[in-house]
Amino acid sequence: MPQAQTMVRQVDTAVPQLVPAQRGTTIAVPATHRVDAWSRISYACMKKVLSPICQVFWHPLVEGLENIPTDGPAIIAGNHLSVLDAAFLAIASNRRITFLAKSEYFTTPGLKGMAGKMFVAATGQIAVDRGNRRKATAALQAGAGVLSRGGLLGIFPEGTRSPDGRLYRGKHGVARLALETGVPVIPVGLIGTFQVLPMDRRLPRAGRVQVRFGTPLNFPRMTGERTGLAQRAATEQIMRSIQELSGQRQADIYAERFKASLGLVSR
């Protein structure tokens, strides 16, 4: 079986600008980040293996599945409380989700790193180097490629896990993609994953997890110099919707800055 690290895909920074992704509309397809047969099979196997495990230990309650379109592109934007968040979203969704994931998931050593590599390989995640602006932008362009092919793109706007269970300020990447492509944003509230596996715990504990998909948010397609204000407004609306679904207390600071103030490594 191929090693998980071989599944890391190359990002093409020259993805053409996308047109609005309306149902039934044909739009440009970038050459990279195509979903191959191996990735489709491994994703299906991952869900077959993890679904019964999740049912036994965490009894996930899923709400709002009707808000996920049966076809066509959409951005799945959720709060980030645990390394298990992406797995619960993948299992809950009736469609495949490609996630933007921190590049450390592709390189972490040890048993935990091996498990992470297997998951990101199975789900076809896109590596995001948070310390390199150019590479982070390239990852967003690769995410736009997923949307251009009618796929679901999963993003955690906070950019890193919450250290204390609060909802932190969202970064503008989700809003930027939504405004540039015209695709809807489906807010998601994850409840219980912080109690199951917070940052300071190595092994998960049993508990109850909820996944709540909210009503799609639609933003007018916009490009050019005036998108800065629009991105901020869209980001605030997305984060408000996530908070209404998750019920979290909000923190008016970016999570990575709060972690840095505590001397914690952003992860």
C-alpha positions in Angstrom: 0.0 0.0 0.0 1.5 3.4 -0.8 2.7 5.4 2.1 0.4 8.2 3.2 3.0 10.9 2.6 3.0 10.2 -1.1 -0.6 11.4 -1.2 0.4 15.0 -0.6 -0.5 16.8 -3.8 1.3 19.6 -5.6 -0.4 23.0 -5.6 -0.7 25.0 -8.8 -0.5 28.7 -8.0 -1.7 29.6 -11.5 -5.3 28.6 -11.0 -7.4 30.8 -13.3 -9.9 33.2 -11.8 -13.2 31.4 -11.3 -16.6 32.4 -12.5 -19.7 32.1 -10.4 -20.4 28.4 -9.7 -24.1 28.1 -10.5 -25.7 24.7 -10.8 -25.5 23.5 -14.3 -22.7 25.9 -15.3 -19.4 24.7 -16.7 -16.4 26.4 -15.3 -12.6 26.1 -15.6 -10.9 23.0 -14.2 -7.3 23.5 -12.9 -4.9 20.7 -13.8 -3.9 19.9 -10.2 -5.7 18.5 -7.2 -7.9 16.2 -9.2 -9.5 13.4 -7.2 -8.0 10.1 -8.4 -9.4 6.6 -8.0 -7.2 5.7 -5.1 -8.3 8.8 -3.2 -12.0 8.0 -3.8 -11.6 4.4 -2.6 -9.5 5.4 0.5 -12.1 8.1 1.4 -15.0 5.5 1.2 -13.0 3.0 3.2 -12.1 5.7 5.8 -15.8 6.4 6.3 -16.7 2.7 6.6 -14.1 2.2 9.3 -14.6 5.4 11.3 -18.4 5.6 11.2 -19.1 2.5 13.5 -16.3 3.6 15.9 -17.8 7.1 16.2 -21.3 5.6 16.8 -20.0 3.4 19.6 -17.9 6.1 21.5 -19.5 9.4 20.6 -23.0 8.8 19.3 -22.9 11.8 16.9 -26.1 13.7 16.4 -26.2 15.3 12.9 -28.6 18.2 12.2 -29.2 20.2 9.0 -28.0 17.7 6.4 -30.6 19.1 4.1 -28.6 22.3 3.9 -25.8 20.5 2.0 -26.6 20.7 -1.7 -27.0 17.4 -3.5 -24.6 18.6 -6.1 -22.5 21.7 -7.0 -19.8 23.5 -5.0 -20.1 24.8 -1.5 -17.7 25.9 1.3 -18.2 24.1 4.7 -17.0 26.5 7.4 -16.9 25.2 11.0 -15.5 26.0 14.4 -12.3 24.2 15.4 -12.1 22.6 18.8 -10.3 19.3 18.2 -8.2 17.3 15.8 -11.3 15.1 15.4 -13.4 17.9 13.9 -12.6 17.1 10.2 -13.3 13.4 10.8 -16.7 14.1 12.3 -17.6 16.4 9.4 -16.4 13.9 6.9 -18.5 11.2 8.5 -21.6 13.4 8.9 -21.7 14.7 5.4 -23.4 12.7 2.7 -20.9 14.1 0.2 -17.1 14.1 0.1 -15.4 17.1 1.7 -11.9 18.1 0.8 -10.3 20.0 3.7 -7.6 22.7 4.0 -5.3 21.3 6.7 -2.1 22.6 8.3 1.0 21.3 6.7 2.2 19.8 10.1 -0.4 17.0 9.7 1.6 15.8 6.7 4.9 15.7 8.6 4.3 15.0 12.3 6.3 11.9 13.4 5.2 9.1 15.6 2.0 7.2 16.0 -0.1 10.3 16.2 1.5 11.6 13.0 1.0 8.3 11.2 -2.7 8.4 12.1 -2.9 12.0 10.9 -1.2 11.1 7.6 -3.5 8.3 7.0 -6.5 10.5 7.5 -5.3 13.4 5.3 -4.3 10.9 2.6 -7.8 9.3 2.7 -9.6 12.6 2.6 -7.3 14.2 0.0 -6.6 17.2 2.2 -4.7 20.3 0.9 -1.7 21.2 3.0 -1.6 24.8 4.2 1.8 26.3 5.4 0.5 28.9 7.8 3.9 30.4 8.2 4.4 31.1 4.5 2.0 33.7 2.9 2.8 32.6 -0.7 2.2 28.9 0.1 -1.0 29.7 2.1 -2.3 31.7 -0.9 -1.5 28.8 -3.2 -3.5 26.5 -0.9 -6.5 28.8 -1.2 -6.1 28.6 -5.0 -6.1 24.9 -4.8 -9.2 25.1 -2.7 -10.8 27.2 -5.5 -9.9 24.4 -7.9 -12.0 22.0 -5.7 -14.9 24.4 -5.9 -14.5 24.8 -9.7 -15.1 21.1 -10.1 -18.3 21.2 -8.1 -16.8 19.8 -4.9 -17.3 20.6 -1.2 -14.4 22.5 0.5 -14.0 22.3 4.3 -12.3 25.2 6.1 -11.9 26.1 9.7 -11.9 30.0 9.6 -10.2 30.3 13.0 -7.1 28.8 11.4 -6.1 26.7 14.5 -7.8 24.9 17.3 -9.4 26.7 20.2 -7.3 26.3 23.4 -10.2 26.8 25.8 -13.4 26.1 23.9 -14.2 29.6 22.9 -14.9 30.7 19.3 -12.1 33.0 18.1 -12.0 35.5 15.3 -12.1 34.2 11.8 -9.5 34.8 9.2 -10.6 36.1 5.8 -9.7 33.1 3.6 -13.3 31.7 3.6 -14.8 35.0 2.7 -12.2 35.6 0.0 -13.1 32.3 -1.7 -16.8 32.9 -1.3 -16.6 36.4 -2.9 -14.3 35.3 -5.7 -16.2 32.3 -6.7 -19.8 33.1 -5.8 -20.4 29.7 -4.1 -22.5 29.4 -0.9 -20.9 29.1 2.6 -22.5 26.5 4.8 -21.8 27.3 8.5 -21.3 24.4 10.8 -21.3 24.2 14.6 -19.4 21.3 16.2 -20.4 20.6 19.8 -18.7 18.2 22.2 -15.4 17.6 20.3 -13.5 19.9 22.8 -14.6 17.7 25.7 -13.7 14.5 23.7 -10.2 15.5 22.7 -8.9 19.0 23.6 -5.5 20.3 22.7 -3.8 19.1 26.0 -5.1 15.5 25.7 -3.4 12.7 23.7 -6.2 10.1 23.7 -9.9 10.8 23.2 -12.5 10.2 25.9 -16.1 9.0 25.3 -18.8 11.6 25.0 -21.6 13.0 22.9 -20.8 15.0 19.7 -23.2 17.2 17.7 -22.7 18.4 14.1 -25.1 21.2 13.1 -25.1 22.3 9.5 -26.7 25.8 9.2 -28.6 27.6 6.4 -26.3 28.4 3.4 -24.9 32.0 3.3 -24.8 33.6 -0.1 -22.5 36.5 -0.9 -22.4 38.5 -4.2 -19.4 37.7 -6.3 -16.8 40.5 -6.0 -13.2 41.1 -7.1 -11.0 44.1 -7.2 -9.7 46.7 -4.8 -12.9 47.1 -2.7 -13.0 43.5 -1.5 -11.3 44.2 1.8 -14.3 45.6 3.5 -16.6 43.0 1.9 -14.3 40.2 3.2 -14.4 41.6 6.7 -18.2 41.9 6.7 -18.6 38.4 5.2 -16.2 36.9 7.7 -18.1 38.5 10.6 -21.4 37.1 9.2 -19.9 33.6 8.8 -18.5 33.6 12.4 -21.9 34.8 13.8 -23.6 32.0 12.1 -21.1 29.5 13.4 -21.6 30.9 17.0 -25.3 30.6 16.8 -25.0 26.9 15.8 -22.2 26.0 18.3 -23.4 28.2 21.3 -19.8 29.1 22.1 -18.6 32.2 23.9 -16.7 34.4 21.5 -13.2 35.9 21.9 -12.4 39.1 20.1 -8.8 37.9 19.2 -7.3 35.5 16.8 -6.7 32.1 18.3 -3.0 32.0 17.3 -2.3 35.3 19.0 -4.0 34.2 22.2 -2.0 31.0 22.1 1.2 33.0 21.6 0.4 35.2 24.6 0.2 32.0 26.7 3.4 30.6 25.3 1.5 27.9 23.4 2.6 26.5 20.0 -0.2 27.3 17.5 -1.4 23.9 16.3 
